[in-house]
Amino acid sequence: MSMAFQDFHYRWEFDLKSSPEQLWPLVADTNRFNRDTGVPSVETIGDDSRNGRRRLRLTTFGIPIEWEE
């Protein structure tokens, strides 16, 4: 018996005082952005150098989150 999981999709919109050009240096550095916003450490769990993809994981509130870049 398999259990199906429902996909959730979220969209947030914010009205900001700064332009995209002013914000870009702050959000383009993913490691800094994650650190400054409190994102847990990201762990590499798979690396396929043949196609430039890698699998990453973090755990937050006891829930593991995995994705491919």
mmCIF file of the N, C-alpha and C atoms, coordinates in Angstrom:
data_MODEL
# 
_entry.id   MODEL 
# 
loop_
_atom_site.group_PDB 
_atom_site.id 
_atom_site.type_symbol 
_atom_site.label_atom_id 
_atom_site.label_alt_id 
_atom_site.label_comp_id 
_atom_site.label_asym_id 
_atom_site.label_entity_id 
_atom_site.label_seq_id 
_atom_site.pdbx_PDB_ins_code 
_atom_site.Cartn_x 
_atom_site.Cartn_y 
_atom_site.Cartn_z 
_atom_site.occupancy 
_atom_site.B_iso_or_equiv 
_atom_site.pdbx_formal_charge 
_atom_site.auth_seq_id 
_atom_site.auth_comp_id 
_atom_site.auth_asym_id 
_atom_site.auth_atom_id 
_atom_site.pdbx_PDB_model_num 
ATOM 1   N N  . MET A 1 1  ? 0.841  -1.179 0.000   1.00 0.00 ? 1  MET A N  1 
ATOM 2   C CA . MET A 1 1  ? 0.000  0.000  0.000   1.00 0.00 ? 1  MET A CA 1 
ATOM 3   C C  . MET A 1 1  ? 0.885  1.241  0.000   1.00 0.00 ? 1  MET A C  1 
ATOM 4   N N  . SER A 1 2  ? 0.754  2.076  -0.982  1.00 0.00 ? 2  SER A N  1 
ATOM 5   C CA . SER A 1 2  ? 1.555  3.300  -1.031  1.00 0.00 ? 2  SER A CA 1 
ATOM 6   C C  . SER A 1 2  ? 0.703  4.486  -0.606  1.00 0.00 ? 2  SER A C  1 
ATOM 7   N N  . MET A 1 3  ? 1.384  5.445  -0.027  1.00 0.00 ? 3  MET A N  1 
ATOM 8   C CA . MET A 1 3  ? 0.693  6.633  0.453   1.00 0.00 ? 3  MET A CA 1 
ATOM 9   C C  . MET A 1 3  ? 1.019  7.798  -0.476  1.00 0.00 ? 3  MET A C  1 
ATOM 10  N N  . ALA A 1 4  ? 0.016  8.421  -1.042  1.00 0.00 ? 4  ALA A N  1 
ATOM 11  C CA . ALA A 1 4  ? 0.234  9.565  -1.939  1.00 0.00 ? 4  ALA A CA 1 
ATOM 12  C C  . ALA A 1 4  ? 0.324  10.840 -1.109  1.00 0.00 ? 4  ALA A C  1 
ATOM 13  N N  . PHE A 1 5  ? 1.225  11.700 -1.496  1.00 0.00 ? 5  PHE A N  1 
ATOM 14  C CA . PHE A 1 5  ? 1.386  12.967 -0.813  1.00 0.00 ? 5  PHE A CA 1 
ATOM 15  C C  . PHE A 1 5  ? 0.890  14.091 -1.718  1.00 0.00 ? 5  PHE A C  1 
ATOM 16  N N  . GLN A 1 6  ? 0.215  15.037 -1.135  1.00 0.00 ? 6  GLN A N  1 
ATOM 17  C CA . GLN A 1 6  ? -0.305 16.166 -1.880  1.00 0.00 ? 6  GLN A CA 1 
ATOM 18  C C  . GLN A 1 6  ? 0.793  17.210 -2.052  1.00 0.00 ? 6  GLN A C  1 
ATOM 19  N N  . ASP A 1 7  ? 0.912  17.762 -3.264  1.00 0.00 ? 7  ASP A N  1 
ATOM 20  C CA . ASP A 1 7  ? 1.854  18.850 -3.515  1.00 0.00 ? 7  ASP A CA 1 
ATOM 21  C C  . ASP A 1 7  ? 1.249  20.154 -3.038  1.00 0.00 ? 7  ASP A C  1 
ATOM 22  N N  . PHE A 1 8  ? 2.083  20.975 -2.444  1.00 0.00 ? 8  PHE A N  1 
ATOM 23  C CA . PHE A 1 8  ? 1.666  22.315 -2.036  1.00 0.00 ? 8  PHE A CA 1 
ATOM 24  C C  . PHE A 1 8  ? 2.497  23.324 -2.798  1.00 0.00 ? 8  PHE A C  1 
ATOM 25  N N  . HIS A 1 9  ? 1.876  24.361 -3.291  1.00 0.00 ? 9  HIS A N  1 
ATOM 26  C CA . HIS A 1 9  ? 2.561  25.425 -4.006  1.00 0.00 ? 9  HIS A CA 1 
ATOM 27  C C  . HIS A 1 9  ? 2.200  26.743 -3.326  1.00 0.00 ? 9  HIS A C  1 
ATOM 28  N N  . TYR A 1 10 ? 3.225  27.524 -3.061  1.00 0.00 ? 10 TYR A N  1 
ATOM 29  C CA . TYR A 1 10 ? 3.015  28.795 -2.381  1.00 0.00 ? 10 TYR A CA 1 
ATOM 30  C C  . TYR A 1 10 ? 3.587  29.924 -3.224  1.00 0.00 ? 10 TYR A C  1 
ATOM 31  N N  . ARG A 1 11 ? 3.013  31.090 -3.079  1.00 0.00 ? 11 ARG A N  1 
ATOM 32  C CA . ARG A 1 11 ? 3.517  32.274 -3.774  1.00 0.00 ? 11 ARG A CA 1 
ATOM 33  C C  . ARG A 1 11 ? 3.410  33.449 -2.808  1.00 0.00 ? 11 ARG A C  1 
ATOM 34  N N  . TRP A 1 12 ? 4.519  34.126 -2.619  1.00 0.00 ? 12 TRP A N  1 
ATOM 35  C CA . TRP A 1 12 ? 4.547  35.297 -1.771  1.00 0.00 ? 12 TRP A CA 1 
ATOM 36  C C  . TRP A 1 12 ? 4.871  36.512 -2.635  1.00 0.00 ? 12 TRP A C  1 
ATOM 37  N N  . GLU A 1 13 ? 4.226  37.608 -2.351  1.00 0.00 ? 13 GLU A N  1 
ATOM 38  C CA . GLU A 1 13 ? 4.511  38.865 -3.035  1.00 0.00 ? 13 GLU A CA 1 
ATOM 39  C C  . GLU A 1 13 ? 4.732  39.940 -1.988  1.00 0.00 ? 13 GLU A C  1 
ATOM 40  N N  . PHE A 1 14 ? 5.740  40.766 -2.206  1.00 0.00 ? 14 PHE A N  1 
ATOM 41  C CA . PHE A 1 14 ? 6.075  41.824 -1.275  1.00 0.00 ? 14 PHE A CA 1 
ATOM 42  C C  . PHE A 1 14 ? 6.260  43.124 -2.052  1.00 0.00 ? 14 PHE A C  1 
ATOM 43  N N  . ASP A 1 15 ? 5.788  44.214 -1.497  1.00 0.00 ? 15 ASP A N  1 
ATOM 44  C CA . ASP A 1 15 ? 6.046  45.539 -2.049  1.00 0.00 ? 15 ASP A CA 1 
ATOM 45  C C  . ASP A 1 15 ? 7.267  46.088 -1.318  1.00 0.00 ? 15 ASP A C  1 
ATOM 46  N N  . LEU A 1 16 ? 8.379  46.219 -2.024  1.00 0.00 ? 16 LEU A N  1 
ATOM 47  C CA . LEU A 1 16 ? 9.640  46.638 -1.414  1.00 0.00 ? 16 LEU A CA 1 
ATOM 48  C C  . LEU A 1 16 ? 10.009 48.048 -1.847  1.00 0.00 ? 16 LEU A C  1 
ATOM 49  N N  . LYS A 1 17 ? 10.706 48.750 -0.982  1.00 0.00 ? 17 LYS A N  1 
ATOM 50  C CA . LYS A 1 17 ? 11.140 50.111 -1.286  1.00 0.00 ? 17 LYS A CA 1 
ATOM 51  C C  . LYS A 1 17 ? 12.382 50.129 -2.183  1.00 0.00 ? 17 LYS A C  1 
ATOM 52  N N  . SER A 1 18 ? 13.172 49.064 -2.155  1.00 0.00 ? 18 SER A N  1 
ATOM 53  C CA . SER A 1 18 ? 14.411 48.999 -2.933  1.00 0.00 ? 18 SER A CA 1 
ATOM 54  C C  . SER A 1 18 ? 14.142 48.416 -4.317  1.00 0.00 ? 18 SER A C  1 
ATOM 55  N N  . SER A 1 19 ? 14.970 48.805 -5.267  1.00 0.00 ? 19 SER A N  1 
ATOM 56  C CA . SER A 1 19 ? 14.845 48.285 -6.635  1.00 0.00 ? 19 SER A CA 1 
ATOM 57  C C  . SER A 1 19 ? 15.483 46.890 -6.704  1.00 0.00 ? 19 SER A C  1 
ATOM 58  N N  . PRO A 1 20 ? 15.136 46.121 -7.731  1.00 0.00 ? 20 PRO A N  1 
ATOM 59  C CA . PRO A 1 20 ? 15.794 44.824 -7.913  1.00 0.00 ? 20 PRO A CA 1 
ATOM 60  C C  . PRO A 1 20 ? 17.319 44.953 -7.996  1.00 0.00 ? 20 PRO A C  1 
ATOM 61  N N  . GLU A 1 21 ? 17.797 46.015 -8.639  1.00 0.00 ? 21 GLU A N  1 
ATOM 62  C CA . GLU A 1 21 ? 19.252 46.210 -8.771  1.00 0.00 ? 21 GLU A CA 1 
ATOM 63  C C  . GLU A 1 21 ? 19.897 46.439 -7.407  1.00 0.00 ? 21 GLU A C  1 
ATOM 64  N N  . GLN A 1 22 ? 19.214 47.109 -6.500  1.00 0.00 ? 22 GLN A N  1 
ATOM 65  C CA . GLN A 1 22 ? 19.754 47.337 -5.166  1.00 0.00 ? 22 GLN A CA 1 
ATOM 66  C C  . GLN A 1 22 ? 19.738 46.060 -4.323  1.00 0.00 ? 22 GLN A C  1 
ATOM 67  N N  . LEU A 1 23 ? 18.740 45.223 -4.536  1.00 0.00 ? 23 LEU A N  1 
ATOM 68  C CA . LEU A 1 23 ? 18.591 44.004 -3.748  1.00 0.00 ? 23 LEU A CA 1 
ATOM 69  C C  . LEU A 1 23 ? 19.446 42.853 -4.254  1.00 0.00 ? 23 LEU A C  1 
ATOM 70  N N  . TRP A 1 24 ? 19.743 42.843 -5.548  1.00 0.00 ? 24 TRP A N  1 
ATOM 71  C CA . TRP A 1 24 ? 20.402 41.697 -6.155  1.00 0.00 ? 24 TRP A CA 1 
ATOM 72  C C  . TRP A 1 24 ? 21.691 41.263 -5.440  1.00 0.00 ? 24 TRP A C  1 
ATOM 73  N N  . PRO A 1 25 ? 22.609 42.165 -5.083  1.00 0.00 ? 25 PRO A N  1 
ATOM 74  C CA . PRO A 1 25 ? 23.827 41.714 -4.404  1.00 0.00 ? 25 PRO A CA 1 
ATOM 75  C C  . PRO A 1 25 ? 23.544 41.009 -3.070  1.00 0.00 ? 25 PRO A C  1 
ATOM 76  N N  . LEU A 1 26 ? 22.437 41.334 -2.436  1.00 0.00 ? 26 LEU A N  1 
ATOM 77  C CA . LEU A 1 26 ? 22.106 40.727 -1.148  1.00 0.00 ? 26 LEU A CA 1 
ATOM 78  C C  . LEU A 1 26 ? 21.483 39.341 -1.288  1.00 0.00 ? 26 LEU A C  1 
ATOM 79  N N  . VAL A 1 27 ? 20.696 39.136 -2.337  1.00 0.00 ? 27 VAL A N  1 
ATOM 80  C CA . VAL A 1 27 ? 20.017 37.846 -2.494  1.00 0.00 ? 27 VAL A CA 1 
ATOM 81  C C  . VAL A 1 27 ? 20.724 36.898 -3.461  1.00 0.00 ? 27 VAL A C  1 
ATOM 82  N N  . ALA A 1 28 ? 21.628 37.402 -4.282  1.00 0.00 ? 28 ALA A N  1 
ATOM 83  C CA . ALA A 1 28 ? 22.317 36.557 -5.257  1.00 0.00 ? 28 ALA A CA 1 
ATOM 84  C C  . ALA A 1 28 ? 23.336 35.635 -4.591  1.00 0.00 ? 28 ALA A C  1 
ATOM 85  N N  . ASP A 1 29 ? 23.870 36.025 -3.456  1.00 0.00 ? 29 ASP A N  1 
ATOM 86  C CA . ASP A 1 29 ? 24.819 35.194 -2.714  1.00 0.00 ? 29 ASP A CA 1 
ATOM 87  C C  . ASP A 1 29 ? 23.995 34.242 -1.843  1.00 0.00 ? 29 ASP A C  1 
ATOM 88  N N  . THR A 1 30 ? 23.707 33.055 -2.388  1.00 0.00 ? 30 THR A N  1 
ATOM 89  C CA . THR A 1 30 ? 22.805 32.112 -1.732  1.00 0.00 ? 30 THR A CA 1 
ATOM 90  C C  . THR A 1 30 ? 23.282 31.721 -0.334  1.00 0.00 ? 30 THR A C  1 
ATOM 91  N N  . ASN A 1 31 ? 24.572 31.478 -0.172  1.00 0.00 ? 31 ASN A N  1 
ATOM 92  C CA . ASN A 1 31 ? 25.080 31.089 1.150   1.00 0.00 ? 31 ASN A CA 1 
ATOM 93  C C  . ASN A 1 31 ? 24.837 32.199 2.170   1.00 0.00 ? 31 ASN A C  1 
ATOM 94  N N  . ARG A 1 32 ? 25.114 33.429 1.786   1.00 0.00 ? 32 ARG A N  1 
ATOM 95  C CA . ARG A 1 32 ? 24.886 34.556 2.701   1.00 0.00 ? 32 ARG A CA 1 
ATOM 96  C C  . ARG A 1 32 ? 23.394 34.725 2.986   1.00 0.00 ? 32 ARG A C  1 
ATOM 97  N N  . PHE A 1 33 ? 22.570 34.658 1.935   1.00 0.00 ? 33 PHE A N  1 
ATOM 98  C CA . PHE A 1 33 ? 21.132 34.802 2.109   1.00 0.00 ? 33 PHE A CA 1 
ATOM 99  C C  . PHE A 1 33 ? 20.598 33.741 3.065   1.00 0.00 ? 33 PHE A C  1 
ATOM 100 N N  . ASN A 1 34 ? 21.006 32.484 2.860   1.00 0.00 ? 34 ASN A N  1 
ATOM 101 C CA . ASN A 1 34 ? 20.552 31.406 3.743   1.00 0.00 ? 34 ASN A CA 1 
ATOM 102 C C  . ASN A 1 34 ? 20.990 31.649 5.181   1.00 0.00 ? 34 ASN A C  1 
ATOM 103 N N  . ARG A 1 35 ? 22.241 32.044 5.363   1.00 0.00 ? 35 ARG A N  1 
ATOM 104 C CA . ARG A 1 35 ? 22.751 32.309 6.711   1.00 0.00 ? 35 ARG A CA 1 
ATOM 105 C C  . ARG A 1 35 ? 21.978 33.442 7.372   1.00 0.00 ? 35 ARG A C  1 
ATOM 106 N N  . ASP A 1 36 ? 21.805 34.545 6.653   1.00 0.00 ? 36 ASP A N  1 
ATOM 107 C CA . ASP A 1 36 ? 21.146 35.726 7.211   1.00 0.00 ? 36 ASP A CA 1 
ATOM 108 C C  . ASP A 1 36 ? 19.665 35.499 7.497   1.00 0.00 ? 36 ASP A C  1 
ATOM 109 N N  . THR A 1 37 ? 19.031 34.589 6.781   1.00 0.00 ? 37 THR A N  1 
ATOM 110 C CA . THR A 1 37 ? 17.608 34.329 6.986   1.00 0.00 ? 37 THR A CA 1 
ATOM 111 C C  . THR A 1 37 ? 17.350 33.112 7.861   1.00 0.00 ? 37 THR A C  1 
ATOM 112 N N  . GLY A 1 38 ? 18.407 32.491 8.380   1.00 0.00 ? 38 GLY A N  1 
ATOM 113 C CA . GLY A 1 38 ? 18.247 31.393 9.324   1.00 0.00 ? 38 GLY A CA 1 
ATOM 114 C C  . GLY A 1 38 ? 17.950 30.044 8.712   1.00 0.00 ? 38 GLY A C  1 
ATOM 115 N N  . VAL A 1 39 ? 18.258 29.858 7.432   1.00 0.00 ? 39 VAL A N  1 
ATOM 116 C CA . VAL A 1 39 ? 18.051 28.556 6.796   1.00 0.00 ? 39 VAL A CA 1 
ATOM 117 C C  . VAL A 1 39 ? 19.064 27.571 7.383   1.00 0.00 ? 39 VAL A C  1 
ATOM 118 N N  . PRO A 1 40 ? 18.627 26.365 7.764   1.00 0.00 ? 40 PRO A N  1 
ATOM 119 C CA . PRO A 1 40 ? 19.567 25.381 8.306   1.00 0.00 ? 40 PRO A CA 1 
ATOM 120 C C  . PRO A 1 40 ? 20.658 25.026 7.294   1.00 0.00 ? 40 PRO A C  1 
ATOM 121 N N  . SER A 1 41 ? 21.729 24.431 7.792   1.00 0.00 ? 41 SER A N  1 
ATOM 122 C CA . SER A 1 41 ? 22.840 24.014 6.928   1.00 0.00 ? 41 SER A CA 1 
ATOM 123 C C  . SER A 1 41 ? 22.341 23.066 5.843   1.00 0.00 ? 41 SER A C  1 
ATOM 124 N N  . VAL A 1 42 ? 22.883 23.243 4.650   1.00 0.00 ? 42 VAL A N  1 
ATOM 125 C CA . VAL A 1 42 ? 22.526 22.410 3.510   1.00 0.00 ? 42 VAL A CA 1 
ATOM 126 C C  . VAL A 1 42 ? 23.605 21.354 3.344   1.00 0.00 ? 42 VAL A C  1 
ATOM 127 N N  . GLU A 1 43 ? 23.184 20.113 3.144   1.00 0.00 ? 43 GLU A N  1 
ATOM 128 C CA . GLU A 1 43 ? 24.089 18.975 2.996   1.00 0.00 ? 43 GLU A CA 1 
ATOM 129 C C  . GLU A 1 43 ? 24.002 18.441 1.567   1.00 0.00 ? 43 GLU A C  1 
ATOM 130 N N  . THR A 1 44 ? 25.144 18.193 0.949   1.00 0.00 ? 44 THR A N  1 
ATOM 131 C CA . THR A 1 44 ? 25.169 17.567 -0.373  1.00 0.00 ? 44 THR A CA 1 
ATOM 132 C C  . THR A 1 44 ? 25.046 16.067 -0.180  1.00 0.00 ? 44 THR A C  1 
ATOM 133 N N  . ILE A 1 45 ? 24.053 15.434 -0.834  1.00 0.00 ? 45 ILE A N  1 
ATOM 134 C CA . ILE A 1 45 ? 23.848 13.999 -0.676  1.00 0.00 ? 45 ILE A CA 1 
ATOM 135 C C  . ILE A 1 45 ? 24.103 13.237 -1.969  1.00 0.00 ? 45 ILE A C  1 
ATOM 136 N N  . GLY A 1 46 ? 24.341 13.941 -3.053  1.00 0.00 ? 46 GLY A N  1 
ATOM 137 C CA . GLY A 1 46 ? 24.641 13.300 -4.325  1.00 0.00 ? 46 GLY A CA 1 
ATOM 138 C C  . GLY A 1 46 ? 25.179 14.324 -5.296  1.00 0.00 ? 46 GLY A C  1 
ATOM 139 N N  . ASP A 1 47 ? 26.175 13.918 -6.066  1.00 0.00 ? 47 ASP A N  1 
ATOM 140 C CA . ASP A 1 47 ? 26.797 14.848 -7.002  1.00 0.00 ? 47 ASP A CA 1 
ATOM 141 C C  . ASP A 1 47 ? 27.069 14.105 -8.303  1.00 0.00 ? 47 ASP A C  1 
ATOM 142 N N  . ASP A 1 48 ? 26.435 14.548 -9.369  1.00 0.00 ? 48 ASP A N  1 
ATOM 143 C CA . ASP A 1 48 ? 26.634 13.927 -10.677 1.00 0.00 ? 48 ASP A CA 1 
ATOM 144 C C  . ASP A 1 48 ? 27.367 14.928 -11.562 1.00 0.00 ? 48 ASP A C  1 
ATOM 145 N N  . SER A 1 49 ? 28.688 14.852 -11.563 1.00 0.00 ? 49 SER A N  1 
ATOM 146 C CA . SER A 1 49 ? 29.488 15.821 -12.310 1.00 0.00 ? 49 SER A CA 1 
ATOM 147 C C  . SER A 1 49 ? 29.311 15.677 -13.823 1.00 0.00 ? 49 SER A C  1 
ATOM 148 N N  . ARG A 1 50 ? 28.746 14.564 -14.279 1.00 0.00 ? 50 ARG A N  1 
ATOM 149 C CA . ARG A 1 50 ? 28.528 14.384 -15.714 1.00 0.00 ? 50 ARG A CA 1 
ATOM 150 C C  . ARG A 1 50 ? 27.523 15.385 -16.267 1.00 0.00 ? 50 ARG A C  1 
ATOM 151 N N  . ASN A 1 51 ? 26.506 15.719 -15.457 1.00 0.00 ? 51 ASN A N  1 
ATOM 152 C CA . ASN A 1 51 ? 25.490 16.651 -15.956 1.00 0.00 ? 51 ASN A CA 1 
ATOM 153 C C  . ASN A 1 51 ? 25.396 17.921 -15.105 1.00 0.00 ? 51 ASN A C  1 
ATOM 154 N N  . GLY A 1 52 ? 26.309 18.091 -14.165 1.00 0.00 ? 52 GLY A N  1 
ATOM 155 C CA . GLY A 1 52 ? 26.351 19.308 -13.354 1.00 0.00 ? 52 GLY A CA 1 
ATOM 156 C C  . GLY A 1 52 ? 25.252 19.402 -12.314 1.00 0.00 ? 52 GLY A C  1 
ATOM 157 N N  . ARG A 1 53 ? 24.582 18.311 -12.035 1.00 0.00 ? 53 ARG A N  1 
ATOM 158 C CA . ARG A 1 53 ? 23.495 18.326 -11.051 1.00 0.00 ? 53 ARG A CA 1 
ATOM 159 C C  . ARG A 1 53 ? 23.983 17.777 -9.717  1.00 0.00 ? 53 ARG A C  1 
ATOM 160 N N  . ARG A 1 54 ? 23.317 18.229 -8.662  1.00 0.00 ? 54 ARG A N  1 
ATOM 161 C CA . ARG A 1 54 ? 23.603 17.674 -7.344  1.00 0.00 ? 54 ARG A CA 1 
ATOM 162 C C  . ARG A 1 54 ? 22.327 17.657 -6.527  1.00 0.00 ? 54 ARG A C  1 
ATOM 163 N N  . ARG A 1 55 ? 22.251 16.683 -5.618  1.00 0.00 ? 55 ARG A N  1 
ATOM 164 C CA . ARG A 1 55 ? 21.115 16.567 -4.701  1.00 0.00 ? 55 ARG A CA 1 
ATOM 165 C C  . ARG A 1 55 ? 21.526 17.160 -3.372  1.00 0.00 ? 55 ARG A C  1 
ATOM 166 N N  . LEU A 1 56 ? 20.638 17.970 -2.816  1.00 0.00 ? 56 LEU A N  1 
ATOM 167 C CA . LEU A 1 56 ? 20.916 18.651 -1.561  1.00 0.00 ? 56 LEU A CA 1 
ATOM 168 C C  . LEU A 1 56 ? 19.794 18.356 -0.572  1.00 0.00 ? 56 LEU A C  1 
ATOM 169 N N  . ARG A 1 57 ? 20.124 18.538 0.710   1.00 0.00 ? 57 ARG A N  1 
ATOM 170 C CA . ARG A 1 57 ? 19.148 18.271 1.765   1.00 0.00 ? 57 ARG A CA 1 
ATOM 171 C C  . ARG A 1 57 ? 19.360 19.242 2.915   1.00 0.00 ? 57 ARG A C  1 
ATOM 172 N N  . LEU A 1 58 ? 18.261 19.640 3.519   1.00 0.00 ? 58 LEU A N  1 
ATOM 173 C CA . LEU A 1 58 ? 18.297 20.330 4.802   1.00 0.00 ? 58 LEU A CA 1 
ATOM 174 C C  . LEU A 1 58 ? 17.132 19.790 5.616   1.00 0.00 ? 58 LEU A C  1 
ATOM 175 N N  . THR A 1 59 ? 17.215 19.965 6.910   1.00 0.00 ? 59 THR A N  1 
ATOM 176 C CA . THR A 1 59 ? 16.142 19.531 7.791   1.00 0.00 ? 59 THR A CA 1 
ATOM 177 C C  . THR A 1 59 ? 15.690 20.726 8.614   1.00 0.00 ? 59 THR A C  1 
ATOM 178 N N  . THR A 1 60 ? 14.399 20.963 8.618   1.00 0.00 ? 60 THR A N  1 
ATOM 179 C CA . THR A 1 60 ? 13.846 22.052 9.409   1.00 0.00 ? 60 THR A CA 1 
ATOM 180 C C  . THR A 1 60 ? 12.584 21.562 10.107  1.00 0.00 ? 60 THR A C  1 
ATOM 181 N N  . PHE A 1 61 ? 12.453 21.884 11.364  1.00 0.00 ? 61 PHE A N  1 
ATOM 182 C CA . PHE A 1 61 ? 11.332 21.429 12.186  1.00 0.00 ? 61 PHE A CA 1 
ATOM 183 C C  . PHE A 1 61 ? 11.184 19.908 12.123  1.00 0.00 ? 61 PHE A C  1 
ATOM 184 N N  . GLY A 1 62 ? 12.324 19.198 11.989  1.00 0.00 ? 62 GLY A N  1 
ATOM 185 C CA . GLY A 1 62 ? 12.318 17.746 11.925  1.00 0.00 ? 62 GLY A CA 1 
ATOM 186 C C  . GLY A 1 62 ? 11.892 17.166 10.601  1.00 0.00 ? 62 GLY A C  1 
ATOM 187 N N  . ILE A 1 63 ? 11.688 18.013 9.604   1.00 0.00 ? 63 ILE A N  1 
ATOM 188 C CA . ILE A 1 63 ? 11.245 17.562 8.281   1.00 0.00 ? 63 ILE A CA 1 
ATOM 189 C C  . ILE A 1 63 ? 12.399 17.682 7.296   1.00 0.00 ? 63 ILE A C  1 
ATOM 190 N N  . PRO A 1 64 ? 12.831 16.550 6.714   1.00 0.00 ? 64 PRO A N  1 
ATOM 191 C CA . PRO A 1 64 ? 13.898 16.621 5.708   1.00 0.00 ? 64 PRO A CA 1 
ATOM 192 C C  . PRO A 1 64 ? 13.336 17.164 4.391   1.00 0.00 ? 64 PRO A C  1 
ATOM 193 N N  . ILE A 1 65 ? 14.082 18.073 3.781   1.00 0.00 ? 65 ILE A N  1 
ATOM 194 C CA . ILE A 1 65 ? 13.716 18.658 2.494   1.00 0.00 ? 65 ILE A CA 1 
ATOM 195 C C  . ILE A 1 65 ? 14.862 18.394 1.535   1.00 0.00 ? 65 ILE A C  1 
ATOM 196 N N  . GLU A 1 66 ? 14.590 17.743 0.431   1.00 0.00 ? 66 GLU A N  1 
ATOM 197 C CA . GLU A 1 66 ? 15.599 17.421 -0.566  1.00 0.00 ? 66 GLU A CA 1 
ATOM 198 C C  . GLU A 1 66 ? 15.219 18.026 -1.904  1.00 0.00 ? 66 GLU A C  1 
ATOM 199 N N  . TRP A 1 67 ? 16.242 18.424 -2.677  1.00 0.00 ? 67 TRP A N  1 
ATOM 200 C CA . TRP A 1 67 ? 15.997 18.971 -4.004  1.00 0.00 ? 67 TRP A CA 1 
ATOM 201 C C  . TRP A 1 67 ? 17.227 18.749 -4.870  1.00 0.00 ? 67 TRP A C  1 
ATOM 202 N N  . GLU A 1 68 ? 17.041 18.975 -6.145  1.00 0.00 ? 68 GLU A N  1 
ATOM 203 C CA . GLU A 1 68 ? 18.121 18.806 -7.109  1.00 0.00 ? 68 GLU A CA 1 
ATOM 204 C C  . GLU A 1 68 ? 18.430 20.162 -7.748  1.00 0.00 ? 68 GLU A C  1 
ATOM 205 N N  . GLU A 1 69 ? 19.713 20.460 -7.834  1.00 0.00 ? 69 GLU A N  1 
ATOM 206 C CA . GLU A 1 69 ? 20.163 21.690 -8.516  1.00 0.00 ? 69 GLU A CA 1 
ATOM 207 C C  . GLU A 1 69 ? 20.987 21.293 -9.712  1.00 0.00 ? 69 GLU A C  1 
# 
